């Protein structure tokens, strides 16, 4: 995203970020200066959260947690030593499932 594409971020920002005024984000390396510049060109002010403050972004934290739990409950790890049977412990009527390997 150099000087050659100066007009492009402006069109991107206007199209995708229509009526968005603020983006509140954590300190992930994903939010680079170039990315924030694209947002600024679309009229969006970026607000960086303080370090180690998951409670400030509770909705995003909950979303990430839900995705991790739901995805991991459907993954079967391969390539582990077979040292016992895999068992499942369920909670909340099967909504939450925890898999573990029983001792041999």
Jmol script that loads the backbone (N, CA, C; Angstrom):
load data "model"
ATOM      1  N   UNK A   1       0.824  -1.176   0.000  1.00  0.00           N
ATOM      2  CA  UNK A   1       0.000   0.000   0.000  1.00  0.00           C
ATOM      3  C   UNK A   1       0.874   1.247   0.000  1.00  0.00           C
ATOM      4  N   UNK A   2       1.528   1.510  -1.067  1.00  0.00           N
ATOM      5  CA  UNK A   2       2.400   2.657  -1.154  1.00  0.00           C
ATOM      6  C   UNK A   2       1.688   3.855  -1.725  1.00  0.00           C
ATOM      7  N   UNK A   3       2.464   4.792  -2.187  1.00  0.00           N
ATOM      8  CA  UNK A   3       1.933   6.019  -2.747  1.00  0.00           C
ATOM      9  C   UNK A   3       1.176   5.774  -4.049  1.00  0.00           C
ATOM     10  N   UNK A   4       1.561   4.729  -4.780  1.00  0.00           N
ATOM     11  CA  UNK A   4       0.932   4.467  -6.075  1.00  0.00           C
ATOM     12  C   UNK A   4      -0.557   4.165  -5.933  1.00  0.00           C
ATOM     13  N   UNK A   5      -0.954   3.579  -4.819  1.00  0.00           N
ATOM     14  CA  UNK A   5      -2.364   3.229  -4.635  1.00  0.00           C
ATOM     15  C   UNK A   5      -3.087   4.216  -3.753  1.00  0.00           C
ATOM     16  N   UNK A   6      -2.735   5.478  -3.832  1.00  0.00           N
ATOM     17  CA  UNK A   6      -3.301   6.483  -2.941  1.00  0.00           C
ATOM     18  C   UNK A   6      -4.804   6.606  -3.014  1.00  0.00           C
ATOM     19  N   UNK A   7      -5.397   6.518  -4.208  1.00  0.00           N
ATOM     20  CA  UNK A   7      -6.842   6.686  -4.334  1.00  0.00           C
ATOM     21  C   UNK A   7      -7.597   5.415  -3.976  1.00  0.00           C
ATOM     22  N   UNK A   8      -6.953   4.272  -4.115  1.00  0.00           N
ATOM     23  CA  UNK A   8      -7.632   3.008  -3.879  1.00  0.00           C
ATOM     24  C   UNK A   8      -8.110   2.839  -2.437  1.00  0.00           C
ATOM     25  N   UNK A   9      -7.286   3.127  -1.409  1.00  0.00           N
ATOM     26  CA  UNK A   9      -7.796   2.963  -0.058  1.00  0.00           C
ATOM     27  C   UNK A   9      -9.007   3.840   0.223  1.00  0.00           C
ATOM     28  N   UNK A  10      -9.064   5.018  -0.410  1.00  0.00           N
ATOM     29  CA  UNK A  10     -10.184   5.913  -0.207  1.00  0.00           C
ATOM     30  C   UNK A  10     -11.478   5.276  -0.718  1.00  0.00           C
ATOM     31  N   UNK A  11     -11.446   4.681  -1.916  1.00  0.00           N
ATOM     32  CA  UNK A  11     -12.626   4.002  -2.459  1.00  0.00           C
ATOM     33  C   UNK A  11     -12.990   2.801  -1.595  1.00  0.00           C
ATOM     34  N   UNK A  12     -11.980   2.049  -1.161  1.00  0.00           N
ATOM     35  CA  UNK A  12     -12.216   0.892  -0.298  1.00  0.00           C
ATOM     36  C   UNK A  12     -12.916   1.323   0.980  1.00  0.00           C
ATOM     37  N   UNK A  13     -12.375   2.356   1.609  1.00  0.00           N
ATOM     38  CA  UNK A  13     -12.940   2.826   2.868  1.00  0.00           C
ATOM     39  C   UNK A  13     -14.364   3.299   2.731  1.00  0.00           C
ATOM     40  N   UNK A  14     -14.672   3.993   1.668  1.00  0.00           N
ATOM     41  CA  UNK A  14     -16.032   4.501   1.486  1.00  0.00           C
ATOM     42  C   UNK A  14     -17.024   3.374   1.204  1.00  0.00           C
ATOM     43  N   UNK A  15     -16.582   2.348   0.506  1.00  0.00           N
ATOM     44  CA  UNK A  15     -17.487   1.272   0.134  1.00  0.00           C
ATOM     45  C   UNK A  15     -17.734   0.313   1.298  1.00  0.00           C
ATOM     46  N   UNK A  16     -16.682  -0.149   1.946  1.00  0.00           N
ATOM     47  CA  UNK A  16     -16.801  -1.167   2.985  1.00  0.00           C
ATOM     48  C   UNK A  16     -17.202  -0.568   4.334  1.00  0.00           C
ATOM     49  N   UNK A  17     -16.686   0.585   4.648  1.00  0.00           N
ATOM     50  CA  UNK A  17     -16.872   1.161   5.979  1.00  0.00           C
ATOM     51  C   UNK A  17     -17.952   2.228   6.001  1.00  0.00           C
ATOM     52  N   UNK A  18     -18.960   2.056   5.210  1.00  0.00           N
ATOM     53  CA  UNK A  18     -20.033   3.027   5.114  1.00  0.00           C
ATOM     54  C   UNK A  18     -20.677   3.274   6.484  1.00  0.00           C
ATOM     55  N   UNK A  19     -20.711   4.501   6.918  1.00  0.00           N
ATOM     56  CA  UNK A  19     -21.304   4.965   8.180  1.00  0.00           C
ATOM     57  C   UNK A  19     -20.601   4.430   9.425  1.00  0.00           C
ATOM     58  N   UNK A  20     -19.393   3.915   9.305  1.00  0.00           N
ATOM     59  CA  UNK A  20     -18.634   3.462  10.463  1.00  0.00           C
ATOM     60  C   UNK A  20     -17.754   4.601  10.933  1.00  0.00           C
ATOM     61  N   UNK A  21     -17.837   4.931  12.228  1.00  0.00           N
ATOM     62  CA  UNK A  21     -17.067   6.060  12.737  1.00  0.00           C
ATOM     63  C   UNK A  21     -15.858   5.634  13.541  1.00  0.00           C
ATOM     64  N   UNK A  22     -15.951   4.509  14.257  1.00  0.00           N
ATOM     65  CA  UNK A  22     -14.865   4.075  15.129  1.00  0.00           C
ATOM     66  C   UNK A  22     -14.613   2.581  14.953  1.00  0.00           C
ATOM     67  N   UNK A  23     -13.347   2.195  15.103  1.00  0.00           N
ATOM     68  CA  UNK A  23     -12.977   0.786  15.190  1.00  0.00           C
ATOM     69  C   UNK A  23     -12.188   0.626  16.474  1.00  0.00           C
ATOM     70  N   UNK A  24     -12.728  -0.141  17.400  1.00  0.00           N
ATOM     71  CA  UNK A  24     -12.044  -0.412  18.661  1.00  0.00           C
ATOM     72  C   UNK A  24     -11.340  -1.750  18.493  1.00  0.00           C
ATOM     73  N   UNK A  25     -10.027  -1.765  18.683  1.00  0.00           N
ATOM     74  CA  UNK A  25      -9.269  -2.983  18.446  1.00  0.00           C
ATOM     75  C   UNK A  25      -8.228  -3.194  19.533  1.00  0.00           C
ATOM     76  N   UNK A  26      -7.760  -4.446  19.620  1.00  0.00           N
ATOM     77  CA  UNK A  26      -6.736  -4.772  20.595  1.00  0.00           C
ATOM     78  C   UNK A  26      -5.365  -4.479  20.001  1.00  0.00           C
ATOM     79  N   UNK A  27      -4.334  -4.983  20.631  1.00  0.00           N
ATOM     80  CA  UNK A  27      -2.970  -4.682  20.203  1.00  0.00           C
ATOM     81  C   UNK A  27      -2.366  -5.781  19.325  1.00  0.00           C
ATOM     82  N   UNK A  28      -3.205  -6.497  18.634  1.00  0.00           N
ATOM     83  CA  UNK A  28      -2.742  -7.541  17.726  1.00  0.00           C
ATOM     84  C   UNK A  28      -1.908  -6.922  16.609  1.00  0.00           C
ATOM     85  N   UNK A  29      -0.887  -7.656  16.162  1.00  0.00           N
ATOM     86  CA  UNK A  29      -0.033  -7.172  15.071  1.00  0.00           C
ATOM     87  C   UNK A  29      -0.783  -7.084  13.755  1.00  0.00           C
ATOM     88  N   UNK A  30      -1.980  -7.627  13.717  1.00  0.00           N
ATOM     89  CA  UNK A  30      -2.814  -7.555  12.531  1.00  0.00           C
ATOM     90  C   UNK A  30      -3.175  -6.110  12.187  1.00  0.00           C
ATOM     91  N   UNK A  31      -3.288  -5.261  13.185  1.00  0.00           N
ATOM     92  CA  UNK A  31      -3.676  -3.865  12.985  1.00  0.00           C
ATOM     93  C   UNK A  31      -2.429  -3.022  12.751  1.00  0.00           C
ATOM     94  N   UNK A  32      -1.886  -3.108  11.550  1.00  0.00           N
ATOM     95  CA  UNK A  32      -0.662  -2.397  11.194  1.00  0.00           C
ATOM     96  C   UNK A  32      -0.957  -0.932  10.907  1.00  0.00           C
ATOM     97  N   UNK A  33       0.116  -0.145  10.773  1.00  0.00           N
ATOM     98  CA  UNK A  33      -0.042   1.263  10.419  1.00  0.00           C
ATOM     99  C   UNK A  33      -0.731   1.407   9.061  1.00  0.00           C
ATOM    100  N   UNK A  34      -0.382   0.540   8.122  1.00  0.00           N
ATOM    101  CA  UNK A  34      -0.996   0.603   6.798  1.00  0.00           C
ATOM    102  C   UNK A  34      -2.494   0.338   6.873  1.00  0.00           C
ATOM    103  N   UNK A  35      -2.875  -0.646   7.682  1.00  0.00           N
ATOM    104  CA  UNK A  35      -4.289  -0.972   7.830  1.00  0.00           C
ATOM    105  C   UNK A  35      -5.046   0.189   8.459  1.00  0.00           C
ATOM    106  N   UNK A  36      -4.459   0.773   9.499  1.00  0.00           N
ATOM    107  CA  UNK A  36      -5.115   1.914  10.152  1.00  0.00           C
ATOM    108  C   UNK A  36      -5.197   3.115   9.214  1.00  0.00           C
ATOM    109  N   UNK A  37      -4.214   3.270   8.327  1.00  0.00           N
ATOM    110  CA  UNK A  37      -4.258   4.355   7.341  1.00  0.00           C
ATOM    111  C   UNK A  37      -5.425   4.172   6.377  1.00  0.00           C
ATOM    112  N   UNK A  38      -5.671   2.941   5.970  1.00  0.00           N
ATOM    113  CA  UNK A  38      -6.815   2.661   5.100  1.00  0.00           C
ATOM    114  C   UNK A  38      -8.104   3.047   5.807  1.00  0.00           C
ATOM    115  N   UNK A  39      -8.192   2.707   7.078  1.00  0.00           N
ATOM    116  CA  UNK A  39      -9.388   3.062   7.843  1.00  0.00           C
ATOM    117  C   UNK A  39      -9.534   4.574   7.963  1.00  0.00           C
ATOM    118  N   UNK A  40      -8.434   5.263   8.257  1.00  0.00           N
ATOM    119  CA  UNK A  40      -8.483   6.726   8.371  1.00  0.00           C
ATOM    120  C   UNK A  40      -8.912   7.373   7.057  1.00  0.00           C
ATOM    121  N   UNK A  41      -8.454   6.815   5.943  1.00  0.00           N
ATOM    122  CA  UNK A  41      -8.832   7.375   4.647  1.00  0.00           C
ATOM    123  C   UNK A  41     -10.333   7.221   4.394  1.00  0.00           C
ATOM    124  N   UNK A  42     -10.956   6.262   5.065  1.00  0.00           N
ATOM    125  CA  UNK A  42     -12.396   6.082   4.968  1.00  0.00           C
ATOM    126  C   UNK A  42     -13.154   6.840   6.030  1.00  0.00           C
ATOM    127  N   UNK A  43     -12.444   7.650   6.822  1.00  0.00           N
ATOM    128  CA  UNK A  43     -13.106   8.451   7.853  1.00  0.00           C
ATOM    129  C   UNK A  43     -13.359   7.701   9.150  1.00  0.00           C
ATOM    130  N   UNK A  44     -12.657   6.606   9.378  1.00  0.00           N
ATOM    131  CA  UNK A  44     -12.848   5.802  10.585  1.00  0.00           C
ATOM    132  C   UNK A  44     -11.708   6.080  11.548  1.00  0.00           C
ATOM    133  N   UNK A  45     -12.065   6.415  12.786  1.00  0.00           N
ATOM    134  CA  UNK A  45     -11.057   6.647  13.822  1.00  0.00           C
ATOM    135  C   UNK A  45     -10.786   5.326  14.531  1.00  0.00           C
ATOM    136  N   UNK A  46      -9.509   4.969  14.668  1.00  0.00           N
ATOM    137  CA  UNK A  46      -9.155   3.730  15.352  1.00  0.00           C
ATOM    138  C   UNK A  46      -8.830   4.024  16.806  1.00  0.00           C
ATOM    139  N   UNK A  47      -9.317   3.162  17.672  1.00  0.00           N
ATOM    140  CA  UNK A  47      -9.080   3.292  19.110  1.00  0.00           C
ATOM    141  C   UNK A  47      -8.435   1.996  19.581  1.00  0.00           C
ATOM    142  N   UNK A  48      -7.198   2.090  20.043  1.00  0.00           N
ATOM    143  CA  UNK A  48      -6.460   0.917  20.503  1.00  0.00           C
ATOM    144  C   UNK A  48      -6.755   0.692  21.988  1.00  0.00           C
ATOM    145  N   UNK A  49      -7.142  -0.526  22.335  1.00  0.00           N
ATOM    146  CA  UNK A  49      -7.434  -0.859  23.732  1.00  0.00           C
ATOM    147  C   UNK A  49      -6.148  -0.937  24.543  1.00  0.00           C
ATOM    148  N   UNK A  50      -6.240  -0.704  25.849  1.00  0.00           N
ATOM    149  CA  UNK A  50      -5.053  -0.856  26.704  1.00  0.00           C
ATOM    150  C   UNK A  50      -4.575  -2.308  26.706  1.00  0.00           C
ATOM    151  N   UNK A  51      -3.304  -2.485  26.980  1.00  0.00           N
ATOM    152  CA  UNK A  51      -2.731  -3.825  27.040  1.00  0.00           C
ATOM    153  C   UNK A  51      -3.356  -4.626  28.180  1.00  0.00           C
ATOM    154  N   UNK A  52      -3.488  -5.927  27.963  1.00  0.00           N
ATOM    155  CA  UNK A  52      -4.021  -6.872  28.966  1.00  0.00           C
ATOM    156  C   UNK A  52      -5.372  -6.420  29.530  1.00  0.00           C
ATOM    157  N   UNK A  53      -6.314  -6.147  28.652  1.00  0.00           N
ATOM    158  CA  UNK A  53      -7.633  -5.697  29.106  1.00  0.00           C
ATOM    159  C   UNK A  53      -8.740  -6.417  28.335  1.00  0.00           C
ATOM    160  N   UNK A  54      -8.902  -7.724  28.544  1.00  0.00           N
ATOM    161  CA  UNK A  54      -9.917  -8.451  27.786  1.00  0.00           C
ATOM    162  C   UNK A  54     -11.336  -8.019  28.116  1.00  0.00           C
ATOM    163  N   UNK A  55     -11.559  -7.434  29.292  1.00  0.00           N
ATOM    164  CA  UNK A  55     -12.911  -7.027  29.658  1.00  0.00           C
ATOM    165  C   UNK A  55     -13.404  -5.833  28.844  1.00  0.00           C
ATOM    166  N   UNK A  56     -12.493  -5.065  28.269  1.00  0.00           N
ATOM    167  CA  UNK A  56     -12.898  -3.931  27.454  1.00  0.00           C
ATOM    168  C   UNK A  56     -13.515  -4.368  26.140  1.00  0.00           C
ATOM    169  N   UNK A  57     -13.200  -5.560  25.698  1.00  0.00           N
ATOM    170  CA  UNK A  57     -13.692  -6.054  24.426  1.00  0.00           C
ATOM    171  C   UNK A  57     -14.390  -7.390  24.655  1.00  0.00           C
ATOM    172  N   UNK A  58     -15.349  -7.393  25.568  1.00  0.00           N
ATOM    173  CA  UNK A  58     -15.974  -8.635  26.018  1.00  0.00           C
ATOM    174  C   UNK A  58     -16.704  -9.369  24.895  1.00  0.00           C
ATOM    175  N   UNK A  59     -17.354  -8.646  23.995  1.00  0.00           N
ATOM    176  CA  UNK A  59     -18.081  -9.307  22.907  1.00  0.00           C
ATOM    177  C   UNK A  59     -17.130 -10.057  21.988  1.00  0.00           C
ATOM    178  N   UNK A  60     -16.030  -9.421  21.631  1.00  0.00           N
ATOM    179  CA  UNK A  60     -15.058 -10.081  20.756  1.00  0.00           C
ATOM    180  C   UNK A  60     -14.406 -11.264  21.467  1.00  0.00           C
ATOM    181  N   UNK A  61     -14.078 -11.097  22.747  1.00  0.00           N
ATOM    182  CA  UNK A  61     -13.472 -12.196  23.496  1.00  0.00           C
ATOM    183  C   UNK A  61     -14.412 -13.387  23.572  1.00  0.00           C
ATOM    184  N   UNK A  62     -15.683 -13.139  23.793  1.00  0.00           N
ATOM    185  CA  UNK A  62     -16.664 -14.218  23.874  1.00  0.00           C
ATOM    186  C   UNK A  62     -16.825 -14.902  22.518  1.00  0.00           C
ATOM    187  N   UNK A  63     -16.814 -14.106  21.443  1.00  0.00           N
ATOM    188  CA  UNK A  63     -16.927 -14.677  20.104  1.00  0.00           C
ATOM    189  C   UNK A  63     -15.745 -15.593  19.812  1.00  0.00           C
ATOM    190  N   UNK A  64     -14.551 -15.144  20.104  1.00  0.00           N
ATOM    191  CA  UNK A  64     -13.351 -15.949  19.858  1.00  0.00           C
ATOM    192  C   UNK A  64     -13.397 -17.220  20.692  1.00  0.00           C
ATOM    193  N   UNK A  65     -13.820 -17.105  21.942  1.00  0.00           N
ATOM    194  CA  UNK A  65     -13.915 -18.287  22.799  1.00  0.00           C
ATOM    195  C   UNK A  65     -14.928 -19.291  22.247  1.00  0.00           C
ATOM    196  N   UNK A  66     -16.073 -18.795  21.798  1.00  0.00           N
ATOM    197  CA  UNK A  66     -17.099 -19.683  21.247  1.00  0.00           C
ATOM    198  C   UNK A  66     -16.604 -20.402  20.001  1.00  0.00           C
ATOM    199  N   UNK A  67     -15.929 -19.667  19.124  1.00  0.00           N
ATOM    200  CA  UNK A  67     -15.405 -20.275  17.903  1.00  0.00           C
ATOM    201  C   UNK A  67     -14.388 -21.350  18.239  1.00  0.00           C
ATOM    202  N   UNK A  68     -13.492 -21.052  19.160  1.00  0.00           N
ATOM    203  CA  UNK A  68     -12.478 -22.044  19.539  1.00  0.00           C
ATOM    204  C   UNK A  68     -13.113 -23.304  20.100  1.00  0.00           C
ATOM    205  N   UNK A  69     -14.074 -23.127  21.003  1.00  0.00           N
ATOM    206  CA  UNK A  69     -14.696 -24.291  21.620  1.00  0.00           C
ATOM    207  C   UNK A  69     -15.498 -25.100  20.607  1.00  0.00           C
ATOM    208  N   UNK A  70     -16.238 -24.433  19.741  1.00  0.00           N
ATOM    209  CA  UNK A  70     -17.055 -25.147  18.770  1.00  0.00           C
ATOM    210  C   UNK A  70     -16.189 -25.854  17.730  1.00  0.00           C
ATOM    211  N   UNK A  71     -15.147 -25.206  17.278  1.00  0.00           N
ATOM    212  CA  UNK A  71     -14.276 -25.824  16.272  1.00  0.00           C
ATOM    213  C   UNK A  71     -13.486 -26.977  16.868  1.00  0.00           C
ATOM    214  N   UNK A  72     -12.965 -26.778  18.059  1.00  0.00           N
ATOM    215  CA  UNK A  72     -12.149 -27.821  18.663  1.00  0.00           C
ATOM    216  C   UNK A  72     -12.964 -29.036  19.073  1.00  0.00           C
ATOM    217  N   UNK A  73     -14.264 -28.865  19.296  1.00  0.00           N
ATOM    218  CA  UNK A  73     -15.084 -30.019  19.663  1.00  0.00           C
ATOM    219  C   UNK A  73     -15.355 -30.918  18.459  1.00  0.00           C
ATOM    220  N   UNK A  74     -15.051 -30.434  17.265  1.00  0.00           N
ATOM    221  CA  UNK A  74     -15.287 -31.209  16.049  1.00  0.00           C
ATOM    222  C   UNK A  74     -13.995 -31.643  15.371  1.00  0.00           C
ATOM    223  N   UNK A  75     -12.871 -31.487  16.052  1.00  0.00           N
ATOM    224  CA  UNK A  75     -11.573 -31.848  15.490  1.00  0.00           C
ATOM    225  C   UNK A  75     -11.086 -33.119  16.162  1.00  0.00           C
ATOM    226  N   UNK A  76     -10.603 -34.039  15.362  1.00  0.00           N
ATOM    227  CA  UNK A  76     -10.012 -35.264  15.890  1.00  0.00           C
ATOM    228  C   UNK A  76      -8.513 -35.158  15.681  1.00  0.00           C
ATOM    229  N   UNK A  77      -7.755 -35.040  16.760  1.00  0.00           N
ATOM    230  CA  UNK A  77      -6.300 -34.933  16.591  1.00  0.00           C
ATOM    231  C   UNK A  77      -5.717 -36.239  16.066  1.00  0.00           C
ATOM    232  N   UNK A  78      -4.826 -36.115  15.100  1.00  0.00           N
ATOM    233  CA  UNK A  78      -4.181 -37.281  14.510  1.00  0.00           C
ATOM    234  C   UNK A  78      -2.703 -37.276  14.850  1.00  0.00           C
ATOM    235  N   UNK A  79      -2.118 -38.434  14.909  1.00  0.00           N
ATOM    236  CA  UNK A  79      -0.685 -38.537  15.124  1.00  0.00           C
ATOM    237  C   UNK A  79      -0.270 -38.576  16.577  1.00  0.00           C
ATOM    238  N   UNK A  80      -1.215 -38.694  17.505  1.00  0.00           N
ATOM    239  CA  UNK A  80      -0.846 -38.813  18.911  1.00  0.00           C
ATOM    240  C   UNK A  80      -0.624 -40.282  19.249  1.00  0.00           C
ATOM    241  N   UNK A  81       0.237 -40.579  20.232  1.00  0.00           N
ATOM    242  CA  UNK A  81       0.423 -41.991  20.652  1.00  0.00           C
ATOM    243  C   UNK A  81      -0.875 -42.570  21.184  1.00  0.00           C
ATOM    244  N   UNK A  82      -1.134 -43.826  20.900  1.00  0.00           N
ATOM    245  CA  UNK A  82      -2.360 -44.483  21.345  1.00  0.00           C
ATOM    246  C   UNK A  82      -2.099 -45.150  22.684  1.00  0.00           C
ATOM    247  N   UNK A  83      -2.314 -44.418  23.736  1.00  0.00           N
ATOM    248  CA  UNK A  83      -2.033 -44.928  25.076  1.00  0.00           C
ATOM    249  C   UNK A  83      -3.292 -45.126  25.904  1.00  0.00           C
ATOM    250  N   UNK A  84      -4.439 -45.176  25.289  1.00  0.00           N
ATOM    251  CA  UNK A  84      -5.678 -45.391  26.022  1.00  0.00           C
ATOM    252  C   UNK A  84      -6.871 -45.000  25.164  1.00  0.00           C
ATOM    253  N   UNK A  85      -8.054 -45.359  25.643  1.00  0.00           N
ATOM    254  CA  UNK A  85      -9.273 -45.025  24.913  1.00  0.00           C
ATOM    255  C   UNK A  85      -9.610 -43.558  25.072  1.00  0.00           C
ATOM    256  N   UNK A  86     -10.177 -42.981  24.035  1.00  0.00           N
ATOM    257  CA  UNK A  86     -10.635 -41.597  24.096  1.00  0.00           C
ATOM    258  C   UNK A  86     -12.028 -41.605  24.695  1.00  0.00           C
ATOM    259  N   UNK A  87     -12.223 -40.794  25.701  1.00  0.00           N
ATOM    260  CA  UNK A  87     -13.519 -40.696  26.367  1.00  0.00           C
ATOM    261  C   UNK A  87     -14.027 -39.265  26.259  1.00  0.00           C
ATOM    262  N   UNK A  88     -15.333 -39.117  26.396  1.00  0.00           N
ATOM    263  CA  UNK A  88     -15.961 -37.801  26.283  1.00  0.00           C
ATOM    264  C   UNK A  88     -16.725 -37.504  27.566  1.00  0.00           C
ATOM    265  N   UNK A  89     -16.495 -36.338  28.098  1.00  0.00           N
ATOM    266  CA  UNK A  89     -17.247 -35.866  29.266  1.00  0.00           C
ATOM    267  C   UNK A  89     -18.139 -34.735  28.788  1.00  0.00           C
ATOM    268  N   UNK A  90     -19.446 -34.853  29.031  1.00  0.00           N
ATOM    269  CA  UNK A  90     -20.396 -33.848  28.554  1.00  0.00           C
ATOM    270  C   UNK A  90     -20.917 -33.012  29.701  1.00  0.00           C
ATOM    271  N   UNK A  91     -21.193 -31.745  29.374  1.00  0.00           N
ATOM    272  CA  UNK A  91     -21.806 -30.836  30.336  1.00  0.00           C
ATOM    273  C   UNK A  91     -22.915 -30.085  29.629  1.00  0.00           C
ATOM    274  N   UNK A  92     -23.833 -29.569  30.382  1.00  0.00           N
ATOM    275  CA  UNK A  92     -24.974 -28.810  29.860  1.00  0.00           C
ATOM    276  C   UNK A  92     -25.753 -29.613  28.818  1.00  0.00           C
ATOM    277  N   UNK A  93     -26.029 -30.855  29.162  1.00  0.00           N
ATOM    278  CA  UNK A  93     -26.822 -31.704  28.286  1.00  0.00           C
ATOM    279  C   UNK A  93     -26.163 -32.007  26.954  1.00  0.00           C
ATOM    280  N   UNK A  94     -24.844 -32.026  26.913  1.00  0.00           N
ATOM    281  CA  UNK A  94     -24.128 -32.328  25.684  1.00  0.00           C
ATOM    282  C   UNK A  94     -23.724 -31.098  24.892  1.00  0.00           C
ATOM    283  N   UNK A  95     -24.088 -29.912  25.367  1.00  0.00           N
ATOM    284  CA  UNK A  95     -23.708 -28.683  24.676  1.00  0.00           C
ATOM    285  C   UNK A  95     -22.207 -28.469  24.716  1.00  0.00           C
ATOM    286  N   UNK A  96     -21.608 -28.758  25.865  1.00  0.00           N
ATOM    287  CA  UNK A  96     -20.158 -28.691  26.001  1.00  0.00           C
ATOM    288  C   UNK A  96     -19.621 -30.113  26.111  1.00  0.00           C
ATOM    289  N   UNK A  97     -18.592 -30.391  25.337  1.00  0.00           N
ATOM    290  CA  UNK A  97     -17.992 -31.724  25.351  1.00  0.00           C
ATOM    291  C   UNK A  97     -16.491 -31.597  25.537  1.00  0.00           C
ATOM    292  N   UNK A  98     -15.969 -32.412  26.420  1.00  0.00           N
ATOM    293  CA  UNK A  98     -14.540 -32.434  26.698  1.00  0.00           C
ATOM    294  C   UNK A  98     -14.020 -33.832  26.424  1.00  0.00           C
ATOM    295  N   UNK A  99     -13.046 -33.939  25.551  1.00  0.00           N
ATOM    296  CA  UNK A  99     -12.476 -35.223  25.196  1.00  0.00           C
ATOM    297  C   UNK A  99     -11.143 -35.400  25.910  1.00  0.00           C
ATOM    298  N   UNK A 100     -10.925 -36.599  26.377  1.00  0.00           N
ATOM    299  CA  UNK A 100      -9.665 -36.891  27.060  1.00  0.00           C
ATOM    300  C   UNK A 100      -9.328 -38.356  26.822  1.00  0.00           C
ATOM    301  N   UNK A 101      -8.087 -38.700  27.051  1.00  0.00           N
ATOM    302  CA  UNK A 101      -7.635 -40.071  26.852  1.00  0.00           C
ATOM    303  C   UNK A 101      -7.537 -40.744  28.217  1.00  0.00           C
ATOM    304  N   UNK A 102      -8.219 -41.862  28.362  1.00  0.00           N
ATOM    305  CA  UNK A 102      -8.187 -42.611  29.612  1.00  0.00           C
ATOM    306  C   UNK A 102      -6.819 -43.279  29.758  1.00  0.00           C
ATOM    307  N   UNK A 103      -6.378 -43.394  30.990  1.00  0.00           N
ATOM    308  CA  UNK A 103      -5.088 -44.054  31.259  1.00  0.00           C
ATOM    309  C   UNK A 103      -5.168 -45.519  30.856  1.00  0.00           C
ATOM    310  N   UNK A 104      -4.069 -46.014  30.322  1.00  0.00           N
ATOM    311  CA  UNK A 104      -4.025 -47.404  29.846  1.00  0.00           C
ATOM    312  C   UNK A 104      -3.933 -48.378  30.993  1.00  0.00           C
TER     313      UNK A 104
END
end "model"
wireframe off; spacefill off
backbone 0.3
color backbone group
